[in-house]
Amino acid sequence: EIKRWDPMDFLTLEFDGFSNEETINFIRHAEIKHCRVAMAAFVGYIVQSTGFHFPFPIDLAGDSYPTMLSPPEQWDALPFMGKVQIISLVGFLELFSEGAGTHYMKGGRPGEFPNFSDHPEWIPHPVPLNLFDPFGFSKSASAETKATGLVKELNNGRLAMVGILGFLSEQKLEGSVPLLKGIVAPYAGEPMAPF
């Protein structure tokens, strides 16, 4: 048996109407998903902070790109319909991951994202690349290699969660993250309000 650090006794939980295995798969899937989002957010924050951006204005009616804005200010500068499109895409990906393929609480693997090409009933036109492993690099990897990769992904994702929250904390309250003081621009808005 594998020894696990579980101070809050999560390994014995059973959510209402679900078995212990289904509950653990739910928690593991949520952790993997949040790790992936945090890694994308952390990298995106750094890329946006260094001035990399699309070569066109974010508001197509505008004539300039606000390059000197911090990442949360860039989000605030997006037109309302741009935000709606981004949130709609994320919502579709969430629905697709929950509805296509074998669900992680019903025998599927936590963290596995279904292939677009396997579910034409969800996507009416061909999609050349899948979201997870678009070029098939891990297709022939051994189970041991995949398990090692998942541990690395979880560890990097946990650190990315700390990192992105550190950036946002320092922006809202100067000096809250001493290592970032003077590096991260202050932000007067509300980082947890999408609109």
C-alpha positions as CSV (number, residue, x, y, z in Angstrom):
1,E,0.0,0.0,0.0
2,I,1.2,3.5,-0.9
3,K,1.7,5.8,2.1
4,R,0.0,9.2,1.7
5,W,0.1,12.3,3.8
6,D,-3.6,12.9,4.5
7,P,-4.0,15.0,7.7
8,M,-7.6,15.9,7.0
9,D,-8.6,12.3,6.3
10,F,-9.8,13.0,2.7
11,L,-9.0,9.4,1.7
12,T,-12.0,8.1,3.6
13,L,-14.5,10.8,2.4
14,E,-17.7,9.8,0.6
15,F,-19.7,12.7,-0.9
16,D,-23.5,12.3,-0.8
17,G,-24.5,9.3,-2.9
18,F,-21.0,8.6,-4.2
19,S,-18.5,5.9,-3.2
20,N,-15.1,6.6,-1.7
21,E,-13.4,5.8,-5.0
22,E,-15.8,8.2,-6.9
23,T,-15.2,10.9,-4.3
24,I,-11.4,10.5,-4.5
25,N,-11.5,10.7,-8.3
26,F,-13.6,13.9,-8.1
27,I,-11.1,15.5,-5.7
28,R,-8.1,14.3,-7.8
29,H,-9.7,15.5,-11.1
30,A,-10.4,18.9,-9.5
31,E,-6.8,19.2,-8.3
32,I,-5.4,18.3,-11.7
33,K,-7.7,20.7,-13.5
34,H,-6.9,23.6,-11.1
35,C,-3.1,22.8,-11.5
36,R,-3.4,23.1,-15.3
37,V,-5.3,26.4,-15.1
38,A,-2.8,27.8,-12.6
39,M,0.1,26.9,-14.8
40,A,-1.5,28.6,-17.8
41,A,-2.4,31.6,-15.7
42,F,1.1,31.9,-14.2
43,V,2.8,31.7,-17.6
44,G,0.2,34.0,-19.1
45,Y,0.8,36.5,-16.4
46,I,4.5,36.6,-17.0
47,V,4.1,36.8,-20.8
48,Q,1.6,39.6,-20.5
49,S,3.7,41.5,-17.9
50,T,6.8,41.5,-20.2
51,G,4.8,43.2,-23.0
52,F,4.2,40.3,-25.4
53,H,0.8,40.7,-27.0
54,F,-1.1,40.1,-30.2
55,P,0.0,42.4,-33.1
56,F,-3.4,44.1,-33.2
57,P,-5.5,46.1,-30.8
58,I,-7.6,44.1,-28.3
59,D,-10.5,46.4,-29.1
60,L,-10.8,46.2,-32.9
61,A,-12.5,49.6,-32.9
62,G,-9.5,51.1,-31.0
63,D,-6.3,52.2,-32.6
64,S,-3.7,51.3,-30.1
65,Y,-2.8,48.3,-27.9
66,P,-2.5,49.1,-24.2
67,T,1.0,47.6,-23.7
68,M,1.7,49.2,-20.4
69,L,-1.1,47.6,-18.5
70,S,-0.7,44.8,-16.0
71,P,-2.5,41.5,-16.8
72,P,-5.6,42.3,-14.7
73,E,-5.8,45.7,-16.3
74,Q,-5.5,44.1,-19.7
75,W,-8.5,41.9,-18.8
76,D,-10.4,45.0,-17.6
77,A,-9.6,46.7,-21.0
78,L,-11.1,43.8,-23.0
79,P,-14.5,44.6,-24.5
80,F,-17.5,42.9,-22.8
81,M,-18.1,40.6,-25.8
82,G,-14.5,39.6,-25.8
83,K,-14.8,38.4,-22.2
84,V,-18.1,36.6,-23.1
85,Q,-16.3,34.8,-25.9
86,I,-13.4,33.7,-23.7
87,I,-15.7,32.6,-20.8
88,S,-18.0,30.8,-23.3
89,L,-15.0,28.8,-24.7
90,V,-13.9,27.8,-21.2
91,G,-17.5,26.8,-20.5
92,F,-17.7,24.7,-23.6
93,L,-14.4,23.0,-22.8
94,E,-15.7,22.2,-19.3
95,L,-19.0,20.8,-20.7
96,F,-17.1,18.7,-23.2
97,S,-14.7,17.3,-20.6
98,E,-17.5,16.4,-18.3
99,G,-19.9,15.0,-21.0
100,A,-17.8,13.3,-23.6
101,G,-16.0,10.0,-22.9
102,T,-16.0,8.0,-19.7
103,H,-16.5,10.2,-16.7
104,Y,-13.8,10.2,-14.1
105,M,-16.4,9.3,-11.4
106,K,-17.7,6.4,-13.5
107,G,-14.5,4.5,-14.3
108,G,-12.6,7.1,-16.3
109,R,-9.2,8.5,-15.3
110,P,-9.0,11.7,-13.4
111,G,-7.3,14.5,-15.4
112,E,-7.9,12.8,-18.8
113,F,-9.4,15.2,-21.4
114,P,-11.3,13.5,-24.2
115,N,-10.1,13.8,-27.7
116,F,-12.1,16.1,-30.0
117,S,-11.7,13.7,-32.9
118,D,-13.4,10.9,-30.9
119,H,-16.7,12.9,-30.4
120,P,-18.0,14.3,-33.6
121,E,-21.5,14.7,-32.0
122,W,-20.0,17.5,-29.8
123,I,-18.1,19.3,-32.5
124,P,-19.8,19.5,-36.0
125,H,-16.6,20.3,-37.9
126,P,-13.2,18.6,-37.9
127,V,-10.6,19.8,-35.4
128,P,-7.1,18.9,-36.5
129,L,-5.5,18.8,-33.0
130,N,-6.7,17.6,-29.7
131,L,-6.4,19.8,-26.6
132,F,-4.3,17.3,-24.6
133,D,-1.2,16.0,-26.3
134,P,-2.0,17.6,-29.7
135,F,1.1,16.1,-31.4
136,G,0.9,12.7,-29.8
137,F,4.2,12.9,-27.9
138,S,2.9,10.9,-24.9
139,K,0.8,8.4,-26.9
140,S,3.4,5.7,-26.8
141,A,4.7,6.5,-23.3
142,S,4.7,3.8,-20.7
143,A,2.3,3.8,-17.8
144,E,5.3,4.5,-15.5
145,T,6.4,7.5,-17.5
146,K,2.9,8.9,-17.6
147,A,2.5,8.4,-13.8
148,T,5.9,10.2,-13.2
149,G,4.7,13.0,-15.6
150,L,1.5,13.4,-13.6
151,V,3.4,13.8,-10.3
152,K,5.6,16.5,-12.0
153,E,2.5,18.2,-13.4
154,L,0.8,18.2,-10.0
155,N,3.9,19.6,-8.2
156,N,4.4,22.3,-10.9
157,G,0.7,23.1,-10.8
158,R,0.7,23.4,-7.0
159,L,3.6,25.8,-7.2
160,A,1.9,27.7,-10.0
161,M,-1.2,28.2,-7.7
162,V,1.0,29.8,-5.1
163,G,2.8,31.8,-7.8
164,I,-0.3,33.3,-9.4
165,L,-1.9,34.1,-6.1
166,G,1.3,35.7,-5.0
167,F,1.3,38.0,-8.1
168,L,-2.4,38.9,-7.5
169,S,-1.8,39.5,-3.7
170,E,1.1,41.8,-4.3
171,Q,-0.9,43.8,-6.9
172,K,-3.7,44.3,-4.4
173,L,-1.7,44.8,-1.2
174,E,1.9,46.2,-1.7
175,G,4.4,44.4,0.4
176,S,2.2,41.3,1.0
177,V,4.7,39.2,-1.0
178,P,8.1,40.7,0.0
179,L,10.0,39.1,-2.9
180,L,7.7,40.8,-5.4
181,K,7.7,44.3,-3.8
182,G,8.4,46.8,-6.5
183,I,8.4,44.2,-9.3
184,V,4.6,43.8,-9.7
185,A,2.6,46.9,-10.6
186,P,-0.3,47.8,-8.2
187,Y,-3.8,47.1,-9.3
188,A,-6.8,49.1,-8.1
189,G,-9.5,46.9,-9.6
190,E,-11.1,43.6,-8.4
191,P,-9.1,40.6,-9.7
192,M,-11.9,38.1,-8.8
193,A,-14.6,39.9,-10.8
194,P,-14.8,38.7,-14.4
195,F,-16.9,41.7,-15.6
